[in-house]
């Protein structure tokens, strides 16, 4: 299973990034191989539509689930159309969020907002 999470850097001990579309990187964690892949978010500095472009970047990695603290409606639509479940992170620890998801302790993300256009 592959789990995707927006993160603040591409080094060990990364933290969950509060922004989906503007996160600098996405961590793709493979639960079977325990390998981590960091994907640079080329959409982060876009003038507009970062969420949609970032969502497609994540979808292209073929994760089974996405963990995030919040997400805009357009990005959520792209991810849901690809049949990827979205769950809400709790706190900033990537490792703990992965463990909590695998233990069935995270809730589906319902903090879908209209977007932070222009921010």
Biopython code that builds the backbone (N, CA, C, O; Angstrom):
import numpy as np
from Bio.PDB.StructureBuilder import StructureBuilder

atoms = [
    (1, "UNK", "N", (0.836, -1.176, 0.000)),
    (1, "UNK", "CA", (0.000, 0.000, 0.000)),
    (1, "UNK", "C", (0.882, 1.239, 0.000)),
    (1, "UNK", "O", (1.909, 1.284, 0.676)),
    (2, "UNK", "N", (0.471, 2.240, -0.762)),
    (2, "UNK", "CA", (1.202, 3.504, -0.806)),
    (2, "UNK", "C", (0.373, 4.586, -0.133)),
    (2, "UNK", "O", (-0.817, 4.749, -0.405)),
    (3, "UNK", "N", (1.038, 5.324, 0.759)),
    (3, "UNK", "CA", (0.405, 6.409, 1.497)),
    (3, "UNK", "C", (1.104, 7.711, 1.106)),
    (3, "UNK", "O", (2.331, 7.796, 1.166)),
    (4, "UNK", "N", (0.333, 8.723, 0.706)),
    (4, "UNK", "CA", (0.883, 10.021, 0.328)),
    (4, "UNK", "C", (0.550, 11.050, 1.409)),
    (4, "UNK", "O", (-0.544, 11.044, 1.973)),
    (5, "UNK", "N", (1.519, 11.937, 1.687)),
    (5, "UNK", "CA", (1.355, 12.964, 2.716)),
    (5, "UNK", "C", (2.093, 14.237, 2.262)),
    (5, "UNK", "O", (3.224, 14.147, 1.786)),
    (6, "UNK", "N", (1.467, 15.427, 2.402)),
    (6, "UNK", "CA", (2.203, 16.666, 2.114)),
    (6, "UNK", "C", (3.209, 16.917, 3.238)),
    (6, "UNK", "O", (2.845, 16.876, 4.413)),
    (7, "UNK", "N", (4.471, 17.178, 2.887)),
    (7, "UNK", "CA", (5.511, 17.360, 3.893)),
    (7, "UNK", "C", (6.300, 18.643, 3.645)),
    (7, "UNK", "O", (6.258, 19.231, 2.564)),
    (8, "UNK", "N", (7.029, 19.059, 4.702)),
    (8, "UNK", "CA", (7.728, 20.334, 4.650)),
    (8, "UNK", "C", (9.146, 20.268, 4.076)),
    (8, "UNK", "O", (9.739, 21.304, 3.776)),
    (9, "UNK", "N", (9.694, 19.053, 3.922)),
    (9, "UNK", "CA", (11.043, 18.926, 3.366)),
    (9, "UNK", "C", (11.237, 17.507, 2.835)),
    (9, "UNK", "O", (10.347, 16.663, 2.924)),
    (10, "UNK", "N", (12.418, 17.272, 2.284)),
    (10, "UNK", "CA", (12.708, 15.945, 1.732)),
    (10, "UNK", "C", (13.845, 15.260, 2.487)),
    (10, "UNK", "O", (14.668, 14.565, 1.890)),
    (11, "UNK", "N", (13.881, 15.462, 3.797)),
    (11, "UNK", "CA", (14.902, 14.835, 4.633)),
    (11, "UNK", "C", (14.221, 14.012, 5.724)),
    (11, "UNK", "O", (13.008, 14.096, 5.913)),
    (12, "UNK", "N", (15.011, 13.220, 6.433)),
    (12, "UNK", "CA", (14.461, 12.439, 7.548)),
    (12, "UNK", "C", (13.827, 13.379, 8.568)),
    (12, "UNK", "O", (14.173, 14.558, 8.647)),
    (13, "UNK", "N", (12.896, 12.836, 9.344)),
    (13, "UNK", "CA", (12.190, 13.592, 10.380)),
    (13, "UNK", "C", (11.355, 14.732, 9.795)),
    (13, "UNK", "O", (11.233, 15.797, 10.400)),
    (14, "UNK", "N", (10.794, 14.503, 8.637)),
    (14, "UNK", "CA", (9.924, 15.508, 8.026)),
    (14, "UNK", "C", (8.656, 15.659, 8.848)),
    (14, "UNK", "O", (8.312, 14.796, 9.655)),
    (15, "UNK", "N", (7.970, 16.772, 8.626)),
    (15, "UNK", "CA", (6.710, 17.032, 9.309)),
    (15, "UNK", "C", (5.611, 17.223, 8.279)),
    (15, "UNK", "O", (5.859, 17.636, 7.146)),
    (16, "UNK", "N", (4.398, 16.916, 8.695)),
    (16, "UNK", "CA", (3.241, 17.129, 7.833)),
    (16, "UNK", "C", (3.128, 18.626, 7.559)),
    (16, "UNK", "O", (3.196, 19.437, 8.482)),
    (17, "UNK", "N", (2.958, 18.986, 6.300)),
    (17, "UNK", "CA", (2.775, 20.381, 5.923)),
    (17, "UNK", "C", (1.294, 20.721, 6.011)),
    (17, "UNK", "O", (0.446, 19.916, 5.625)),
    (18, "UNK", "N", (0.979, 21.908, 6.516)),
    (18, "UNK", "CA", (-0.417, 22.324, 6.693)),
    (18, "UNK", "C", (-1.134, 22.602, 5.381)),
    (18, "UNK", "O", (-2.364, 22.592, 5.327)),
    (19, "UNK", "N", (-0.379, 22.846, 4.340)),
    (19, "UNK", "CA", (-0.978, 23.183, 3.051)),
    (19, "UNK", "C", (-0.895, 21.994, 2.104)),
    (19, "UNK", "O", (0.127, 21.310, 2.055)),
    (20, "UNK", "N", (-1.945, 21.748, 1.363)),
    (20, "UNK", "CA", (-1.885, 20.681, 0.372)),
    (20, "UNK", "C", (-1.207, 21.183, -0.895)),
    (20, "UNK", "O", (-0.140, 20.688, -1.258)),
    (21, "UNK", "N", (-1.796, 22.137, -1.561)),
    (21, "UNK", "CA", (-1.306, 22.598, -2.853)),
    (21, "UNK", "C", (0.031, 23.308, -2.815)),
    (21, "UNK", "O", (0.763, 23.312, -3.804)),
    (22, "UNK", "N", (0.355, 23.907, -1.682)),
    (22, "UNK", "CA", (1.602, 24.672, -1.549)),
    (22, "UNK", "C", (2.685, 23.925, -0.766)),
    (22, "UNK", "O", (3.742, 24.493, -0.487)),
    (23, "UNK", "N", (2.441, 22.674, -0.413)),
    (23, "UNK", "CA", (3.463, 21.888, 0.285)),
    (23, "UNK", "C", (4.689, 21.753, -0.609)),
    (23, "UNK", "O", (4.537, 21.522, -1.809)),
    (24, "UNK", "N", (5.891, 21.888, -0.071)),
    (24, "UNK", "CA", (7.091, 21.772, -0.909)),
    (24, "UNK", "C", (7.289, 20.377, -1.506)),
    (24, "UNK", "O", (7.795, 20.236, -2.620)),
    (25, "UNK", "N", (6.885, 19.348, -0.756)),
    (25, "UNK", "CA", (7.076, 17.968, -1.205)),
    (25, "UNK", "C", (5.885, 17.118, -0.790)),
    (25, "UNK", "O", (5.080, 17.508, 0.056)),
    (26, "UNK", "N", (5.795, 15.949, -1.407)),
    (26, "UNK", "CA", (4.864, 14.904, -0.982)),
    (26, "UNK", "C", (5.694, 13.672, -0.707)),
    (26, "UNK", "O", (6.551, 13.284, -1.500)),
    (27, "UNK", "N", (5.423, 13.069, 0.427)),
    (27, "UNK", "CA", (6.073, 11.820, 0.771)),
    (27, "UNK", "C", (5.156, 10.697, 0.327)),
    (27, "UNK", "O", (3.968, 10.692, 0.651)),
    (28, "UNK", "N", (5.705, 9.746, -0.415)),
    (28, "UNK", "CA", (4.974, 8.543, -0.804)),
    (28, "UNK", "C", (5.644, 7.398, -0.044)),
    (28, "UNK", "O", (6.779, 7.022, -0.335)),
    (29, "UNK", "N", (4.924, 6.855, 0.928)),
    (29, "UNK", "CA", (5.464, 5.781, 1.765)),
    (29, "UNK", "C", (4.844, 4.460, 1.335)),
    (29, "UNK", "O", (3.622, 4.316, 1.297)),
    (30, "UNK", "N", (5.694, 3.510, 1.015)),
    (30, "UNK", "CA", (5.246, 2.170, 0.639)),
    (30, "UNK", "C", (5.276, 1.300, 1.894)),
    (30, "UNK", "O", (6.349, 1.033, 2.436)),
    (31, "UNK", "N", (4.114, 0.858, 2.357)),
    (31, "UNK", "CA", (4.041, 0.094, 3.602)),
    (31, "UNK", "C", (4.622, -1.314, 3.460)),
    (31, "UNK", "O", (5.000, -1.926, 4.459)),
    (32, "UNK", "N", (4.697, -1.825, 2.253)),
    (32, "UNK", "CA", (5.244, -3.169, 2.049)),
    (32, "UNK", "C", (6.771, -3.171, 2.036)),
    (32, "UNK", "O", (7.400, -4.009, 2.682)),
    (33, "UNK", "N", (7.361, -2.236, 1.303)),
    (33, "UNK", "CA", (8.821, -2.190, 1.196)),
    (33, "UNK", "C", (9.452, -1.265, 2.226)),
    (33, "UNK", "O", (10.665, -1.298, 2.435)),
    (34, "UNK", "N", (8.627, -0.436, 2.872)),
    (34, "UNK", "CA", (9.080, 0.575, 3.861)),
    (34, "UNK", "C", (9.908, 1.676, 3.204)),
    (34, "UNK", "O", (10.596, 2.431, 3.891)),
    (35, "UNK", "N", (9.843, 1.768, 1.882)),
    (35, "UNK", "CA", (10.591, 2.798, 1.162)),
    (35, "UNK", "C", (9.798, 4.096, 1.129)),
    (35, "UNK", "O", (8.569, 4.095, 1.061)),
    (36, "UNK", "N", (10.536, 5.208, 1.180)),
    (36, "UNK", "CA", (9.950, 6.540, 1.078)),
    (36, "UNK", "C", (10.440, 7.206, -0.191)),
    (36, "UNK", "O", (11.629, 7.169, -0.510)),
    (37, "UNK", "N", (9.527, 7.808, -0.901)),
    (37, "UNK", "CA", (9.849, 8.579, -2.101)),
    (37, "UNK", "C", (9.370, 10.001, -1.853)),
    (37, "UNK", "O", (8.217, 10.214, -1.476)),
    (38, "UNK", "N", (10.252, 10.975, -2.065)),
    (38, "UNK", "CA", (9.870, 12.373, -1.951)),
    (38, "UNK", "C", (9.640, 12.930, -3.345)),
    (38, "UNK", "O", (10.507, 12.842, -4.214)),
    (39, "UNK", "N", (8.467, 13.503, -3.547)),
    (39, "UNK", "CA", (8.110, 14.082, -4.833)),
    (39, "UNK", "C", (8.074, 15.600, -4.679)),
    (39, "UNK", "O", (7.301, 16.133, -3.882)),
    (40, "UNK", "N", (8.914, 16.291, -5.447)),
    (40, "UNK", "CA", (8.951, 17.754, -5.417)),
    (40, "UNK", "C", (7.654, 18.301, -6.001)),
    (40, "UNK", "O", (7.232, 17.893, -7.083)),
    (41, "UNK", "N", (7.031, 19.218, -5.287)),
    (41, "UNK", "CA", (5.768, 19.803, -5.744)),
    (41, "UNK", "C", (6.045, 20.955, -6.704)),
    (41, "UNK", "O", (6.282, 22.084, -6.274)),
    (42, "UNK", "N", (6.016, 20.673, -7.976)),
    (42, "UNK", "CA", (6.272, 21.687, -8.998)),
    (42, "UNK", "C", (5.145, 22.719, -9.076)),
    (42, "UNK", "O", (5.317, 23.769, -9.696)),
    (43, "UNK", "N", (4.011, 22.441, -8.467)),
    (43, "UNK", "CA", (2.867, 23.364, -8.493)),
    (43, "UNK", "C", (2.878, 24.363, -7.342)),
    (43, "UNK", "O", (2.074, 25.295, -7.334)),
    (44, "UNK", "N", (3.762, 24.191, -6.382)),
    (44, "UNK", "CA", (3.739, 24.991, -5.151)),
    (44, "UNK", "C", (3.829, 26.492, -5.394)),
    (44, "UNK", "O", (3.238, 27.274, -4.650)),
    (45, "UNK", "N", (4.546, 26.895, -6.404)),
    (45, "UNK", "CA", (4.726, 28.330, -6.648)),
    (45, "UNK", "C", (3.840, 28.849, -7.788)),
    (45, "UNK", "O", (4.060, 29.950, -8.293)),
    (46, "UNK", "N", (2.865, 28.074, -8.180)),
    (46, "UNK", "CA", (1.952, 28.493, -9.242)),
    (46, "UNK", "C", (1.147, 29.705, -8.792)),
    (46, "UNK", "O", (0.788, 29.829, -7.621)),
    (47, "UNK", "N", (0.873, 30.582, -9.722)),
    (47, "UNK", "CA", (0.068, 31.763, -9.407)),
    (47, "UNK", "C", (-1.360, 31.370, -9.038)),
    (47, "UNK", "O", (-1.985, 32.018, -8.199)),
    (48, "UNK", "N", (-1.866, 30.333, -9.647)),
    (48, "UNK", "CA", (-3.216, 29.859, -9.350)),
    (48, "UNK", "C", (-3.350, 28.408, -9.747)),
    (48, "UNK", "O", (-2.571, 27.904, -10.556)),
    (49, "UNK", "N", (-4.322, 27.743, -9.188)),
    (49, "UNK", "CA", (-4.572, 26.350, -9.534)),
    (49, "UNK", "C", (-3.560, 25.371, -8.988)),
    (49, "UNK", "O", (-3.425, 24.260, -9.502)),
    (50, "UNK", "N", (-2.830, 25.780, -7.930)),
    (50, "UNK", "CA", (-1.800, 24.902, -7.369)),
    (50, "UNK", "C", (-2.395, 23.599, -6.855)),
    (50, "UNK", "O", (-1.802, 22.535, -7.030)),
    (51, "UNK", "N", (-3.554, 23.672, -6.228)),
    (51, "UNK", "CA", (-4.169, 22.483, -5.663)),
    (51, "UNK", "C", (-4.485, 21.429, -6.704)),
    (51, "UNK", "O", (-4.232, 20.243, -6.494)),
    (52, "UNK", "N", (-5.035, 21.859, -7.820)),
    (52, "UNK", "CA", (-5.387, 20.921, -8.888)),
    (52, "UNK", "C", (-4.131, 20.287, -9.473)),
    (52, "UNK", "O", (-4.080, 19.074, -9.677)),
    (53, "UNK", "N", (-3.110, 21.114, -9.744)),
    (53, "UNK", "CA", (-1.869, 20.582, -10.316)),
    (53, "UNK", "C", (-1.157, 19.657, -9.326)),
    (53, "UNK", "O", (-0.624, 18.615, -9.707)),
    (54, "UNK", "N", (-1.156, 20.051, -8.057)),
    (54, "UNK", "CA", (-0.528, 19.221, -7.036)),
    (54, "UNK", "C", (-1.272, 17.899, -6.885)),
    (54, "UNK", "O", (-0.653, 16.848, -6.720)),
    (55, "UNK", "N", (-2.588, 17.955, -6.941)),
    (55, "UNK", "CA", (-3.388, 16.730, -6.829)),
    (55, "UNK", "C", (-3.056, 15.766, -7.962)),
    (55, "UNK", "O", (-2.936, 14.562, -7.737)),
    (56, "UNK", "N", (-2.907, 16.287, -9.173)),
    (56, "UNK", "CA", (-2.570, 15.423, -10.304)),
    (56, "UNK", "C", (-1.176, 14.831, -10.132)),
    (56, "UNK", "O", (-0.937, 13.678, -10.492)),
    (57, "UNK", "N", (-0.261, 15.620, -9.581)),
    (57, "UNK", "CA", (1.096, 15.140, -9.309)),
    (57, "UNK", "C", (1.047, 13.955, -8.337)),
    (57, "UNK", "O", (1.758, 12.966, -8.517)),
    (58, "UNK", "N", (0.218, 14.062, -7.325)),
    (58, "UNK", "CA", (0.058, 12.983, -6.351)),
    (58, "UNK", "C", (-0.617, 11.768, -6.996)),
    (58, "UNK", "O", (-0.165, 10.637, -6.817)),
    (59, "UNK", "N", (-1.675, 12.000, -7.731)),
    (59, "UNK", "CA", (-2.408, 10.905, -8.399)),
    (59, "UNK", "C", (-1.472, 10.114, -9.311)),
    (59, "UNK", "O", (-1.578, 8.891, -9.403)),
    (60, "UNK", "N", (-0.567, 10.804, -9.976)),
    (60, "UNK", "CA", (0.381, 10.137, -10.881)),
    (60, "UNK", "C", (1.290, 9.149, -10.142)),
    (60, "UNK", "O", (1.855, 8.251, -10.768)),
    (61, "UNK", "N", (1.438, 9.299, -8.835)),
    (61, "UNK", "CA", (2.264, 8.380, -8.031)),
    (61, "UNK", "C", (1.492, 7.130, -7.620)),
    (61, "UNK", "O", (2.065, 6.197, -7.058)),
    (62, "UNK", "N", (0.186, 7.116, -7.904)),
    (62, "UNK", "CA", (-0.700, 5.978, -7.634)),
    (62, "UNK", "C", (-0.755, 5.538, -6.163)),
    (62, "UNK", "O", (-0.626, 4.352, -5.857)),
    (63, "UNK", "N", (-0.952, 6.517, -5.249)),
    (63, "UNK", "CA", (-1.110, 6.100, -3.855)),
    (63, "UNK", "C", (-2.489, 5.484, -3.629)),
    (63, "UNK", "O", (-3.414, 5.703, -4.411)),
    (64, "UNK", "N", (-2.612, 4.727, -2.573)),
    (64, "UNK", "CA", (-3.899, 4.140, -2.200)),
    (64, "UNK", "C", (-4.679, 5.073, -1.286)),
    (64, "UNK", "O", (-5.908, 5.038, -1.246)),
    (65, "UNK", "N", (-3.950, 5.904, -0.555)),
    (65, "UNK", "CA", (-4.578, 6.800, 0.409)),
    (65, "UNK", "C", (-3.749, 8.074, 0.508)),
    (65, "UNK", "O", (-2.540, 8.074, 0.279)),
    (66, "UNK", "N", (-4.436, 9.160, 0.857)),
    (66, "UNK", "CA", (-3.763, 10.433, 1.057)),
    (66, "UNK", "C", (-4.105, 10.923, 2.445)),
    (66, "UNK", "O", (-5.275, 10.943, 2.827)),
    (67, "UNK", "N", (-3.086, 11.325, 3.213)),
    (67, "UNK", "CA", (-3.280, 11.871, 4.550)),
    (67, "UNK", "C", (-2.953, 13.356, 4.511)),
    (67, "UNK", "O", (-1.886, 13.738, 4.032)),
    (68, "UNK", "N", (-3.858, 14.205, 5.009)),
    (68, "UNK", "CA", (-3.642, 15.649, 4.983)),
    (68, "UNK", "C", (-4.444, 16.322, 6.090)),
    (68, "UNK", "O", (-5.479, 15.804, 6.508)),
    (69, "UNK", "N", (-3.970, 17.480, 6.570)),
    (69, "UNK", "CA", (-4.716, 18.192, 7.601)),
    (69, "UNK", "C", (-5.965, 18.881, 7.057)),
    (69, "UNK", "O", (-6.953, 19.033, 7.774)),
    (70, "UNK", "N", (-5.923, 19.295, 5.795)),
    (70, "UNK", "CA", (-7.056, 19.934, 5.132)),
    (70, "UNK", "C", (-6.784, 19.948, 3.631)),
    (70, "UNK", "O", (-5.676, 19.650, 3.185)),
    (71, "UNK", "N", (-7.804, 20.296, 2.866)),
    (71, "UNK", "CA", (-7.641, 20.280, 1.419)),
    (71, "UNK", "C", (-8.738, 21.118, 0.769)),
    (71, "UNK", "O", (-9.858, 21.192, 1.274)),
    (72, "UNK", "N", (-8.407, 21.741, -0.348)),
    (72, "UNK", "CA", (-9.382, 22.504, -1.112)),
    (72, "UNK", "C", (-10.277, 21.578, -1.932)),
    (72, "UNK", "O", (-9.912, 20.443, -2.238)),
    (73, "UNK", "N", (-11.440, 22.084, -2.273)),
    (73, "UNK", "CA", (-12.438, 21.281, -2.988)),
    (73, "UNK", "C", (-11.941, 20.778, -4.340)),
    (73, "UNK", "O", (-12.157, 19.615, -4.679)),
    (74, "UNK", "N", (-11.281, 21.631, -5.114)),
    (74, "UNK", "CA", (-10.825, 21.207, -6.445)),
    (74, "UNK", "C", (-9.788, 20.089, -6.355)),
    (74, "UNK", "O", (-9.839, 19.129, -7.124)),
    (75, "UNK", "N", (-8.851, 20.215, -5.418)),
    (75, "UNK", "CA", (-7.837, 19.172, -5.238)),
    (75, "UNK", "C", (-8.498, 17.878, -4.756)),
    (75, "UNK", "O", (-8.170, 16.792, -5.234)),
    (76, "UNK", "N", (-9.418, 18.000, -3.820)),
    (76, "UNK", "CA", (-10.119, 16.815, -3.305)),
    (76, "UNK", "C", (-10.888, 16.111, -4.417)),
    (76, "UNK", "O", (-10.931, 14.882, -4.465)),
    (77, "UNK", "N", (-11.490, 16.885, -5.304)),
    (77, "UNK", "CA", (-12.232, 16.282, -6.419)),
    (77, "UNK", "C", (-11.312, 15.461, -7.316)),
    (77, "UNK", "O", (-11.677, 14.365, -7.743)),
    (78, "UNK", "N", (-10.116, 15.986, -7.605)),
    (78, "UNK", "CA", (-9.158, 15.266, -8.447)),
    (78, "UNK", "C", (-8.746, 13.956, -7.773)),
    (78, "UNK", "O", (-8.699, 12.909, -8.418)),
    (79, "UNK", "N", (-8.452, 14.018, -6.493)),
    (79, "UNK", "CA", (-8.000, 12.835, -5.764)),
    (79, "UNK", "C", (-9.123, 11.807, -5.634)),
    (79, "UNK", "O", (-8.900, 10.611, -5.820)),
    (80, "UNK", "N", (-10.319, 12.274, -5.317)),
    (80, "UNK", "CA", (-11.449, 11.348, -5.169)),
    (80, "UNK", "C", (-11.830, 10.704, -6.502)),
    (80, "UNK", "O", (-12.230, 9.540, -6.539)),
    (81, "UNK", "N", (-11.706, 11.459, -7.596)),
    (81, "UNK", "CA", (-12.002, 10.907, -8.923)),
    (81, "UNK", "C", (-11.061, 9.754, -9.250)),
    (81, "UNK", "O", (-11.428, 8.835, -9.981)),
    (82, "UNK", "N", (-9.840, 9.807, -8.701)),
    (82, "UNK", "CA", (-8.858, 8.731, -8.904)),
    (82, "UNK", "C", (-9.067, 7.584, -7.905)),
    (82, "UNK", "O", (-8.262, 6.654, -7.842)),
    (83, "UNK", "N", (-10.140, 7.659, -7.134)),
    (83, "UNK", "CA", (-10.485, 6.614, -6.156)),
    (83, "UNK", "C", (-9.425, 6.454, -5.078)),
    (83, "UNK", "O", (-9.104, 5.343, -4.657)),
    (84, "UNK", "N", (-8.886, 7.597, -4.639)),
    (84, "UNK", "CA", (-7.921, 7.619, -3.544)),
    (84, "UNK", "C", (-8.641, 8.170, -2.322)),
    (84, "UNK", "O", (-9.205, 9.264, -2.367)),
    (85, "UNK", "N", (-8.622, 7.410, -1.229)),
    (85, "UNK", "CA", (-9.255, 7.862, 0.009)),
    (85, "UNK", "C", (-8.410, 8.947, 0.664)),
    (85, "UNK", "O", (-7.184, 8.945, 0.552)),
    (86, "UNK", "N", (-9.076, 9.874, 1.351)),
    (86, "UNK", "CA", (-8.395, 10.982, 2.018)),
    (86, "UNK", "C", (-8.739, 10.929, 3.508)),
    (86, "UNK", "O", (-9.910, 10.882, 3.886)),
    (87, "UNK", "N", (-7.703, 10.937, 4.341)),
    (87, "UNK", "CA", (-7.878, 10.918, 5.788)),
    (87, "UNK", "C", (-7.192, 12.117, 6.420)),
    (87, "UNK", "O", (-6.204, 12.629, 5.894)),
    (88, "UNK", "N", (-7.722, 12.559, 7.547)),
    (88, "UNK", "CA", (-7.215, 13.740, 8.249)),
    (88, "UNK", "C", (-6.037, 13.379, 9.149)),
    (88, "UNK", "O", (-6.120, 12.465, 9.970)),
    (89, "UNK", "N", (-4.941, 14.115, 8.978)),
    (89, "UNK", "CA", (-3.786, 13.931, 9.853)),
    (89, "UNK", "C", (-4.090, 14.536, 11.218)),
    (89, "UNK", "O", (-4.955, 15.401, 11.359)),
    (90, "UNK", "N", (-3.358, 14.061, 12.211)),
    (90, "UNK", "CA", (-3.460, 14.592, 13.570)),
    (90, "UNK", "C", (-2.051, 14.879, 14.050)),
    (90, "UNK", "O", (-1.256, 13.958, 14.239)),
    (91, "UNK", "N", (-1.742, 16.134, 14.247)),
    (91, "UNK", "CA", (-0.394, 16.522, 14.645)),
    (91, "UNK", "C", (0.533, 16.576, 13.449)),
    (91, "UNK", "O", (0.107, 16.388, 12.309)),
    (92, "UNK", "N", (1.809, 16.835, 13.716)),
    (92, "UNK", "CA", (2.754, 17.047, 12.617)),
    (92, "UNK", "C", (3.677, 15.864, 12.332)),
    (92, "UNK", "O", (4.463, 15.922, 11.385)),
    (93, "UNK", "N", (3.604, 14.803, 13.118)),
    (93, "UNK", "CA", (4.500, 13.667, 12.916)),
    (93, "UNK", "C", (4.027, 12.776, 11.768)),
    (93, "UNK", "O", (2.943, 12.197, 11.821)),
    (94, "UNK", "N", (4.853, 12.679, 10.740)),
    (94, "UNK", "CA", (4.533, 11.825, 9.599)),
    (94, "UNK", "C", (4.459, 10.367, 10.044)),
    (94, "UNK", "O", (3.517, 9.653, 9.700)),
    (95, "UNK", "N", (5.450, 9.934, 10.806)),
    (95, "UNK", "CA", (5.512, 8.543, 11.258)),
    (95, "UNK", "C", (4.271, 8.177, 12.082)),
    (95, "UNK", "O", (3.674, 7.122, 11.867)),
    (96, "UNK", "N", (3.889, 9.033, 13.010)),
    (96, "UNK", "CA", (2.722, 8.746, 13.842)),
    (96, "UNK", "C", (1.441, 8.720, 13.019)),
    (96, "UNK", "O", (0.558, 7.904, 13.280)),
    (97, "UNK", "N", (1.329, 9.599, 12.033)),
    (97, "UNK", "CA", (0.131, 9.600, 11.198)),
    (97, "UNK", "C", (0.033, 8.330, 10.366)),
    (97, "UNK", "O", (-1.058, 7.790, 10.187)),
    (98, "UNK", "N", (1.154, 7.853, 9.860)),
    (98, "UNK", "CA", (1.141, 6.593, 9.111)),
    (98, "UNK", "C", (0.729, 5.448, 10.036)),
    (98, "UNK", "O", (-0.114, 4.623, 9.680)),
    (99, "UNK", "N", (1.328, 5.406, 11.217)),
    (99, "UNK", "CA", (0.993, 4.350, 12.179)),
    (99, "UNK", "C", (-0.485, 4.414, 12.579)),
    (99, "UNK", "O", (-1.148, 3.381, 12.668)),
    (100, "UNK", "N", (-0.993, 5.613, 12.818)),
    (100, "UNK", "CA", (-2.397, 5.770, 13.230)),
    (100, "UNK", "C", (-3.341, 5.386, 12.097)),
    (100, "UNK", "O", (-4.396, 4.802, 12.345)),
    (101, "UNK", "N", (-2.975, 5.707, 10.854)),
    (101, "UNK", "CA", (-3.814, 5.299, 9.725)),
    (101, "UNK", "C", (-3.874, 3.772, 9.644)),
    (101, "UNK", "O", (-4.953, 3.191, 9.527)),
    (102, "UNK", "N", (-2.715, 3.135, 9.705)),
    (102, "UNK", "CA", (-2.648, 1.682, 9.597)),
    (102, "UNK", "C", (-3.404, 0.985, 10.735)),
    (102, "UNK", "O", (-3.893, -0.132, 10.568)),
    (103, "UNK", "N", (-3.496, 1.648, 11.885)),
    (103, "UNK", "CA", (-4.221, 1.093, 13.028)),
    (103, "UNK", "C", (-5.716, 1.425, 12.962)),
    (103, "UNK", "O", (-6.478, 1.031, 13.845)),
    (104, "UNK", "N", (-6.137, 2.154, 11.911)),
    (104, "UNK", "CA", (-7.545, 2.513, 11.763)),
    (104, "UNK", "C", (-7.979, 3.625, 12.695)),
    (104, "UNK", "O", (-9.159, 3.725, 13.029)),
    (105, "UNK", "N", (-7.040, 4.469, 13.124)),
    (105, "UNK", "CA", (-7.331, 5.508, 14.099)),
    (105, "UNK", "C", (-7.529, 6.903, 13.504)),
    (105, "UNK", "O", (-7.834, 7.836, 14.247)),
    (106, "UNK", "N", (-7.370, 7.076, 12.204)),
    (106, "UNK", "CA", (-7.594, 8.388, 11.591)),
    (106, "UNK", "C", (-8.988, 8.429, 10.970)),
    (106, "UNK", "O", (-9.514, 7.415, 10.511)),
    (107, "UNK", "N", (-9.564, 9.615, 10.969)),
    (107, "UNK", "CA", (-10.898, 9.811, 10.406)),
    (107, "UNK", "C", (-10.803, 10.289, 8.964)),
    (107, "UNK", "O", (-9.817, 10.921, 8.586)),
    (108, "UNK", "N", (-11.819, 9.993, 8.155)),
    (108, "UNK", "CA", (-11.847, 10.561, 6.809)),
    (108, "UNK", "C", (-11.801, 12.089, 6.894)),
    (108, "UNK", "O", (-12.380, 12.682, 7.804)),
    (109, "UNK", "N", (-11.123, 12.707, 5.962)),
    (109, "UNK", "CA", (-10.996, 14.168, 5.947)),
    (109, "UNK", "C", (-12.326, 14.787, 5.549)),
    (109, "UNK", "O", (-12.851, 14.510, 4.471)),
    (110, "UNK", "N", (-12.864, 15.623, 6.421)),
    (110, "UNK", "CA", (-14.086, 16.348, 6.074)),
    (110, "UNK", "C", (-13.846, 17.852, 6.055)),
    (110, "UNK", "O", (-14.779, 18.632, 5.860)),
    (111, "UNK", "N", (-12.586, 18.262, 6.259)),
    (111, "UNK", "CA", (-12.220, 19.680, 6.215)),
    (111, "UNK", "C", (-11.863, 20.061, 4.780)),
    (111, "UNK", "O", (-10.736, 20.452, 4.477)),
    (112, "UNK", "N", (-12.860, 19.932, 3.916)),
    (112, "UNK", "CA", (-12.685, 20.312, 2.507)),
    (112, "UNK", "C", (-13.225, 21.735, 2.377)),
    (112, "UNK", "O", (-14.397, 21.996, 2.649)),
    (113, "UNK", "N", (-12.360, 22.637, 1.963)),
    (113, "UNK", "CA", (-12.767, 24.044, 1.874)),
    (113, "UNK", "C", (-12.779, 24.511, 0.429)),
    (113, "UNK", "O", (-12.348, 23.788, -0.470)),
    (114, "UNK", "N", (-13.263, 25.691, 0.216)),
    (114, "UNK", "CA", (-13.395, 26.234, -1.138)),
    (114, "UNK", "C", (-12.047, 26.482, -1.793)),
    (114, "UNK", "O", (-11.982, 26.632, -3.013)),
    (115, "UNK", "N", (-10.988, 26.529, -1.031)),
    (115, "UNK", "CA", (-9.653, 26.789, -1.566)),
    (115, "UNK", "C", (-9.131, 28.088, -1.024)),
    (115, "UNK", "O", (-9.893, 28.922, -0.536)),
    (116, "UNK", "N", (-7.838, 28.262, -1.108)),
    (116, "UNK", "CA", (-7.211, 29.479, -0.624)),
    (116, "UNK", "C", (-6.630, 30.234, -1.805)),
    (116, "UNK", "O", (-5.449, 30.582, -1.818)),
    (117, "UNK", "N", (-7.452, 30.475, -2.772)),
    (117, "UNK", "CA", (-7.026, 31.093, -4.031)),
    (117, "UNK", "C", (-6.276, 32.394, -3.786)),
    (117, "UNK", "O", (-6.733, 33.269, -3.050)),
    (118, "UNK", "N", (-5.111, 32.497, -4.423)),
    (118, "UNK", "CA", (-4.312, 33.703, -4.328)),
    (118, "UNK", "C", (-3.474, 33.804, -3.080)),
    (118, "UNK", "O", (-2.878, 34.854, -2.836)),
    (119, "UNK", "N", (-3.399, 32.750, -2.270)),
    (119, "UNK", "CA", (-2.604, 32.803, -1.038)),
    (119, "UNK", "C", (-1.364, 31.978, -1.191)),
    (119, "UNK", "O", (-0.561, 31.893, -0.262)),
]
sb = StructureBuilder()
sb.init_structure("model")
sb.init_model(0)
sb.init_chain("A")
sb.init_seg("    ")
for serial, (resi, resn, name, xyz) in enumerate(atoms, 1):
    if name == "N":
        sb.init_residue(resn, " ", resi, " ")
    sb.init_atom(name, np.array(xyz, "f"), 0.0, 1.0, " ", f" {name:<3s}", serial, name[0])
structure = sb.get_structure()
